[in-house]
Amino acid sequence: KNRITVKWGKLLSGKPAYHLLINPSIGRGDILYEEMWVDPETCLFERYMTHYKGEGKIEVRVIYREENGFSLFDRMTAEFSFPRISLSASAQAEYGEYRLNLGLTDDFFTGKGDKNNEKEIRKIDHNQPSPPGEGKNNQQD
């Protein structure tokens, strides 16, 4: 479990953001705490930082793009800094060629689709509850 404090901060663009401070309630190895900056309008995180013992940290920054009505990762950068062991590095990833809902009907998401397909999906994820009226994990919202 974590203890989360929310206050106001700013996104890299200067726009106001939720600034979450995430402190582990129980030990999580070398992690001291984490920070996340979240856009209050989109609920997307733009920046995430993990602080480690010995002044180490990893900072991840994400740039999104809109495509077909979805906010998708466009670029991600990460900066690694662990001064105690004289280590620093950076990484960058670019995302592209997304294929969104290709060949999937709305029935796939509503559960009204092919029952055989639904059983195949459930085989992969055994923790998924059964649809209402099926099985012992019958749950309703």
NORQUIJO-V995460 format. One line per field, one symbol per residue. ss: DSSP state (A for helix, B for strand, O for the rest). phi: phi as a letter, one per 30 degrees, with the letter a starting at -180 (. if undefined). burial: b if it has 9 or more other C-alpha atoms within 8 Angstrom, else e. A space follows every 50 residues. Layout:
ss->???
phi->???
burial->???
//
This chain:
ss->OBBBBBBBBBOOOOOBBBBBBBBBBBBBOOBBBBBBBBOOOOOOBBBBBB BBAAABBBBBBBBBBBBOOBBBBBBBBBBBBBAAAOBBBBBBBBOOOOOO OOOOOAAAAAOOOOAAAAAAAAAAOOOOOOOOOOOOOOOOO
phi->.bccccbdbbdedjdebdcccccddbebidddabbbcbdddcicccbbbc cceiidabccbbccbcbhicdbecbbbbccbbdechbbabbbbccahdbc hdicddeedcicddddddddddddcddddddeibidcdbbd
burial->eeeeeeeebbbeeeebbbbbbbbbeeeeeebbbbbbbbbbeeeebbbbbb bbeebbbbbbbbbbeeeeeeeebbbbbbbbbbbeeebbeeeeeeeeeeee eeeeeebbeeeebeeeebeeebeeeeeeebeeeeeeebeee
//
